[in-house]
Amino acid sequence: MFKAVTDSAAAADGGSLALFVERSDGTVETFVVNRSIASRGTASYNKVSSNLRALTPTDCAEIAEALDALAGETPNIHPVAEFVVALRQQH
């Protein structure tokens, strides 16, 4: 499913995070966990989205498992574990 985590970033919205992951086909999929100040207390808070697809509960579980497998190979500067937790809560 994924080759590697290539980068991560924090947004200036109060806490959202982005994770850039290279897929097996070579494209980069960007996952964003919404932790903006404006989303606190709403259903969209702590939800993960993708730039390539809508995430179903099955997708969330599969992505969490795949990212968890990559976590040991990824530098600790990337918030992979936070995405795994958010994805598991989302499905």
Biotite code that builds the C-alpha atoms (Angstrom):
import biotite.structure as struc

atoms = struc.array([
    struc.Atom([0.000, 0.000, 0.000], chain_id="A", res_id=1, res_name="MET", atom_name="CA", element="C"),
    struc.Atom([2.701, 2.511, 1.065], chain_id="A", res_id=2, res_name="PHE", atom_name="CA", element="C"),
    struc.Atom([6.459, 2.728, 0.526], chain_id="A", res_id=3, res_name="LYS", atom_name="CA", element="C"),
    struc.Atom([7.463, 5.452, 2.961], chain_id="A", res_id=4, res_name="ALA", atom_name="CA", element="C"),
    struc.Atom([6.518, 8.571, 4.863], chain_id="A", res_id=5, res_name="VAL", atom_name="CA", element="C"),
    struc.Atom([8.150, 11.376, 2.929], chain_id="A", res_id=6, res_name="THR", atom_name="CA", element="C"),
    struc.Atom([7.292, 14.442, 5.009], chain_id="A", res_id=7, res_name="ASP", atom_name="CA", element="C"),
    struc.Atom([4.980, 15.979, 7.577], chain_id="A", res_id=8, res_name="SER", atom_name="CA", element="C"),
    struc.Atom([3.816, 19.473, 8.459], chain_id="A", res_id=9, res_name="ALA", atom_name="CA", element="C"),
    struc.Atom([1.840, 21.400, 11.047], chain_id="A", res_id=10, res_name="ALA", atom_name="CA", element="C"),
    struc.Atom([-0.784, 23.922, 9.979], chain_id="A", res_id=11, res_name="ALA", atom_name="CA", element="C"),
    struc.Atom([-1.153, 27.428, 11.346], chain_id="A", res_id=12, res_name="ALA", atom_name="CA", element="C"),
    struc.Atom([-4.817, 26.742, 12.203], chain_id="A", res_id=13, res_name="ASP", atom_name="CA", element="C"),
    struc.Atom([-4.166, 25.758, 15.798], chain_id="A", res_id=14, res_name="GLY", atom_name="CA", element="C"),
    struc.Atom([-3.129, 22.134, 15.527], chain_id="A", res_id=15, res_name="GLY", atom_name="CA", element="C"),
    struc.Atom([-3.918, 20.313, 12.278], chain_id="A", res_id=16, res_name="SER", atom_name="CA", element="C"),
    struc.Atom([-1.219, 17.983, 10.981], chain_id="A", res_id=17, res_name="LEU", atom_name="CA", element="C"),
    struc.Atom([-0.351, 16.697, 7.513], chain_id="A", res_id=18, res_name="ALA", atom_name="CA", element="C"),
    struc.Atom([1.462, 13.491, 6.647], chain_id="A", res_id=19, res_name="LEU", atom_name="CA", element="C"),
    struc.Atom([2.838, 12.886, 3.147], chain_id="A", res_id=20, res_name="PHE", atom_name="CA", element="C"),
    struc.Atom([3.068, 9.200, 2.271], chain_id="A", res_id=21, res_name="VAL", atom_name="CA", element="C"),
    struc.Atom([4.485, 7.655, -0.895], chain_id="A", res_id=22, res_name="GLU", atom_name="CA", element="C"),
    struc.Atom([2.125, 4.998, -2.218], chain_id="A", res_id=23, res_name="ARG", atom_name="CA", element="C"),
    struc.Atom([3.250, 1.774, -3.908], chain_id="A", res_id=24, res_name="SER", atom_name="CA", element="C"),
    struc.Atom([2.389, 3.305, -7.302], chain_id="A", res_id=25, res_name="ASP", atom_name="CA", element="C"),
    struc.Atom([4.744, 6.229, -6.649], chain_id="A", res_id=26, res_name="GLY", atom_name="CA", element="C"),
    struc.Atom([2.130, 8.918, -6.029], chain_id="A", res_id=27, res_name="THR", atom_name="CA", element="C"),
    struc.Atom([2.152, 10.864, -2.784], chain_id="A", res_id=28, res_name="VAL", atom_name="CA", element="C"),
    struc.Atom([-1.007, 10.782, -0.708], chain_id="A", res_id=29, res_name="GLU", atom_name="CA", element="C"),
    struc.Atom([-1.480, 13.570, 1.803], chain_id="A", res_id=30, res_name="THR", atom_name="CA", element="C"),
    struc.Atom([-3.382, 12.803, 4.987], chain_id="A", res_id=31, res_name="PHE", atom_name="CA", element="C"),
    struc.Atom([-4.575, 15.668, 7.188], chain_id="A", res_id=32, res_name="VAL", atom_name="CA", element="C"),
    struc.Atom([-5.879, 15.285, 10.725], chain_id="A", res_id=33, res_name="VAL", atom_name="CA", element="C"),
    struc.Atom([-8.187, 18.211, 11.462], chain_id="A", res_id=34, res_name="ASN", atom_name="CA", element="C"),
    struc.Atom([-7.303, 19.742, 14.797], chain_id="A", res_id=35, res_name="ARG", atom_name="CA", element="C"),
    struc.Atom([-8.034, 23.338, 13.949], chain_id="A", res_id=36, res_name="SER", atom_name="CA", element="C"),
    struc.Atom([-9.270, 25.666, 16.654], chain_id="A", res_id=37, res_name="ILE", atom_name="CA", element="C"),
    struc.Atom([-12.463, 26.221, 14.624], chain_id="A", res_id=38, res_name="ALA", atom_name="CA", element="C"),
    struc.Atom([-13.229, 22.473, 14.544], chain_id="A", res_id=39, res_name="SER", atom_name="CA", element="C"),
    struc.Atom([-12.936, 21.862, 18.285], chain_id="A", res_id=40, res_name="ARG", atom_name="CA", element="C"),
    struc.Atom([-16.203, 20.584, 19.690], chain_id="A", res_id=41, res_name="GLY", atom_name="CA", element="C"),
    struc.Atom([-17.493, 19.562, 16.242], chain_id="A", res_id=42, res_name="THR", atom_name="CA", element="C"),
    struc.Atom([-17.772, 16.190, 14.519], chain_id="A", res_id=43, res_name="ALA", atom_name="CA", element="C"),
    struc.Atom([-14.935, 17.121, 12.146], chain_id="A", res_id=44, res_name="SER", atom_name="CA", element="C"),
    struc.Atom([-12.385, 17.525, 14.951], chain_id="A", res_id=45, res_name="TYR", atom_name="CA", element="C"),
    struc.Atom([-9.612, 14.893, 14.857], chain_id="A", res_id=46, res_name="ASN", atom_name="CA", element="C"),
    struc.Atom([-10.922, 13.436, 11.568], chain_id="A", res_id=47, res_name="LYS", atom_name="CA", element="C"),
    struc.Atom([-8.405, 12.330, 8.964], chain_id="A", res_id=48, res_name="VAL", atom_name="CA", element="C"),
    struc.Atom([-8.890, 13.173, 5.302], chain_id="A", res_id=49, res_name="SER", atom_name="CA", element="C"),
    struc.Atom([-6.950, 12.344, 2.137], chain_id="A", res_id=50, res_name="SER", atom_name="CA", element="C"),
    struc.Atom([-6.202, 14.421, -0.932], chain_id="A", res_id=51, res_name="ASN", atom_name="CA", element="C"),
    struc.Atom([-6.841, 11.392, -3.180], chain_id="A", res_id=52, res_name="LEU", atom_name="CA", element="C"),
    struc.Atom([-9.995, 9.764, -1.840], chain_id="A", res_id=53, res_name="ARG", atom_name="CA", element="C"),
    struc.Atom([-12.841, 9.800, 0.623], chain_id="A", res_id=54, res_name="ALA", atom_name="CA", element="C"),
    struc.Atom([-11.947, 7.580, 3.573], chain_id="A", res_id=55, res_name="LEU", atom_name="CA", element="C"),
    struc.Atom([-14.352, 4.813, 4.485], chain_id="A", res_id=56, res_name="THR", atom_name="CA", element="C"),
    struc.Atom([-14.160, 3.012, 7.831], chain_id="A", res_id=57, res_name="PRO", atom_name="CA", element="C"),
    struc.Atom([-12.462, 0.085, 6.045], chain_id="A", res_id=58, res_name="THR", atom_name="CA", element="C"),
    struc.Atom([-9.923, 2.470, 4.469], chain_id="A", res_id=59, res_name="ASP", atom_name="CA", element="C"),
    struc.Atom([-9.161, 3.987, 7.872], chain_id="A", res_id=60, res_name="CYS", atom_name="CA", element="C"),
    struc.Atom([-8.454, 0.580, 9.411], chain_id="A", res_id=61, res_name="ALA", atom_name="CA", element="C"),
    struc.Atom([-6.252, -0.490, 6.474], chain_id="A", res_id=62, res_name="GLU", atom_name="CA", element="C"),
    struc.Atom([-4.338, 2.801, 6.399], chain_id="A", res_id=63, res_name="ILE", atom_name="CA", element="C"),
    struc.Atom([-3.788, 2.700, 10.169], chain_id="A", res_id=64, res_name="ALA", atom_name="CA", element="C"),
    struc.Atom([-2.354, -0.813, 9.882], chain_id="A", res_id=65, res_name="GLU", atom_name="CA", element="C"),
    struc.Atom([-0.103, 0.140, 6.951], chain_id="A", res_id=66, res_name="ALA", atom_name="CA", element="C"),
    struc.Atom([1.167, 3.292, 8.688], chain_id="A", res_id=67, res_name="LEU", atom_name="CA", element="C"),
    struc.Atom([1.760, 1.367, 11.894], chain_id="A", res_id=68, res_name="ASP", atom_name="CA", element="C"),
    struc.Atom([3.979, -1.028, 9.933], chain_id="A", res_id=69, res_name="ALA", atom_name="CA", element="C"),
    struc.Atom([5.955, 1.936, 8.554], chain_id="A", res_id=70, res_name="LEU", atom_name="CA", element="C"),
    struc.Atom([6.337, 3.614, 11.947], chain_id="A", res_id=71, res_name="ALA", atom_name="CA", element="C"),
    struc.Atom([9.505, 1.708, 12.836], chain_id="A", res_id=72, res_name="GLY", atom_name="CA", element="C"),
    struc.Atom([11.181, 2.788, 9.592], chain_id="A", res_id=73, res_name="GLU", atom_name="CA", element="C"),
    struc.Atom([10.112, 6.439, 9.889], chain_id="A", res_id=74, res_name="THR", atom_name="CA", element="C"),
    struc.Atom([12.101, 9.124, 11.745], chain_id="A", res_id=75, res_name="PRO", atom_name="CA", element="C"),
    struc.Atom([10.458, 10.226, 14.993], chain_id="A", res_id=76, res_name="ASN", atom_name="CA", element="C"),
    struc.Atom([10.072, 13.760, 13.633], chain_id="A", res_id=77, res_name="ILE", atom_name="CA", element="C"),
    struc.Atom([6.996, 12.595, 11.707], chain_id="A", res_id=78, res_name="HIS", atom_name="CA", element="C"),
    struc.Atom([3.729, 12.207, 13.702], chain_id="A", res_id=79, res_name="PRO", atom_name="CA", element="C"),
    struc.Atom([2.872, 8.756, 12.312], chain_id="A", res_id=80, res_name="VAL", atom_name="CA", element="C"),
    struc.Atom([1.603, 7.442, 15.659], chain_id="A", res_id=81, res_name="ALA", atom_name="CA", element="C"),
    struc.Atom([-0.849, 10.354, 15.965], chain_id="A", res_id=82, res_name="GLU", atom_name="CA", element="C"),
    struc.Atom([-2.327, 9.490, 12.571], chain_id="A", res_id=83, res_name="PHE", atom_name="CA", element="C"),
    struc.Atom([-2.608, 5.802, 13.471], chain_id="A", res_id=84, res_name="VAL", atom_name="CA", element="C"),
    struc.Atom([-4.542, 6.667, 16.639], chain_id="A", res_id=85, res_name="VAL", atom_name="CA", element="C"),
    struc.Atom([-6.838, 9.130, 14.824], chain_id="A", res_id=86, res_name="ALA", atom_name="CA", element="C"),
    struc.Atom([-7.527, 6.663, 11.995], chain_id="A", res_id=87, res_name="LEU", atom_name="CA", element="C"),
    struc.Atom([-8.370, 3.877, 14.429], chain_id="A", res_id=88, res_name="ARG", atom_name="CA", element="C"),
    struc.Atom([-10.781, 6.145, 16.270], chain_id="A", res_id=89, res_name="GLN", atom_name="CA", element="C"),
    struc.Atom([-12.394, 7.159, 12.983], chain_id="A", res_id=90, res_name="GLN", atom_name="CA", element="C"),
    struc.Atom([-13.390, 3.704, 11.741], chain_id="A", res_id=91, res_name="HIS", atom_name="CA", element="C"),
])
